[in-house]
């Protein structure tokens, strides 16, 4: 390959990487909005989402989140359930479901 061909190949590679980066940047807001915020939802809406999905990673504040599950089937075999109450638009202590925790008792089957 000549020096000129090598330079064009490098430029083409750089353009492909730049296009890929532009796509990722364009998709970033959609990915960021994918996690529901409990405080923007009603308690009933949070409970319906968990019941319908089985497991949801949900924000409670802009910086706190956890995985909310419907039942123990969504946990690892060594994990147990812990009741999870979250702030919602209409209830500061809404029972959303459970979260899986290692070493917890398995009382909530």
C-alpha positions in Angstrom: 0.0 0.0 0.0 1.3 3.4 -0.9 1.8 6.2 1.6 -1.3 7.9 0.1 -3.5 4.8 0.5 -2.4 4.3 4.1 -3.3 7.9 4.9 -6.8 7.5 3.4 -7.3 4.3 5.3 -6.4 6.0 8.6 -8.7 8.9 7.8 -11.6 6.6 7.0 -11.0 4.7 10.2 -11.1 8.0 12.2 -14.3 9.0 10.4 -15.9 5.7 11.3 -14.9 6.1 14.9 -16.2 9.7 15.0 -19.6 8.6 13.5 -19.9 5.8 16.1 -19.1 8.3 18.9 -21.8 10.7 17.5 -24.4 7.9 17.6 -23.5 7.0 21.2 -23.8 10.6 22.3 -27.2 10.9 20.5 -28.4 7.8 22.4 -27.2 8.8 25.8 -30.3 10.8 26.8 -32.6 7.8 25.9 -30.5 5.5 28.0 -30.5 7.9 30.9 -34.3 8.2 30.8 -34.7 4.4 30.8 -34.6 4.1 34.6 -37.9 5.2 36.2 -37.9 7.7 39.0 -40.3 6.6 41.8 -40.8 10.2 43.1 -42.3 11.2 39.8 -44.8 8.3 39.9 -47.8 7.4 42.0 -47.6 4.6 44.4 -50.0 2.5 42.4 -48.0 3.1 39.2 -44.8 1.9 40.9 -46.5 -1.2 42.2 -48.0 -1.9 38.7 -44.7 -1.5 37.0 -43.0 -3.9 39.4 -45.9 -6.4 39.1 -45.8 -6.3 35.3 -42.0 -6.4 34.9 -41.0 -8.7 37.7 -37.8 -6.7 38.3 -37.0 -3.0 37.7 -34.0 -0.9 38.4 -35.5 2.3 39.8 -34.3 5.6 40.9 -35.6 7.0 44.2 -33.7 10.3 44.0 -31.3 11.5 41.3 -28.5 9.7 43.1 -30.1 6.6 44.7 -31.5 3.5 43.1 -32.0 -0.2 43.6 -33.4 -3.2 41.9 -37.1 -3.7 42.9 -38.4 -7.2 42.5 -41.9 -8.8 42.6 -40.9 -12.0 44.3 -38.0 -14.3 45.2 -37.9 -15.8 41.7 -36.0 -12.7 40.6 -33.2 -13.2 43.2 -30.2 -15.4 43.2 -30.5 -18.7 45.1 -28.4 -17.4 48.0 -30.4 -14.2 48.3 -33.4 -13.4 50.4 -36.0 -10.6 50.2 -36.2 -7.3 52.0 -39.3 -5.2 51.9 -38.7 -2.0 50.0 -40.6 1.2 50.6 -39.9 4.1 48.2 -40.9 7.7 48.0 -43.6 8.4 45.4 -45.5 11.4 44.3 -48.4 10.6 46.6 -46.8 8.5 49.3 -43.4 9.0 51.1 -43.3 5.3 52.1 -44.9 3.4 49.3 -44.4 -0.4 49.4 -42.9 -1.0 46.0 -42.0 -4.7 46.4 -38.7 -6.2 47.5 -35.0 -6.0 47.0 -32.7 -9.0 46.9 -30.0 -9.2 49.6 -27.3 -11.8 50.3 -27.6 -13.4 53.7 -31.2 -12.3 54.4 -33.7 -14.8 55.8 -36.0 -16.3 53.2 -39.3 -15.7 55.0 -40.9 -13.8 52.1 -41.4 -16.7 49.7 
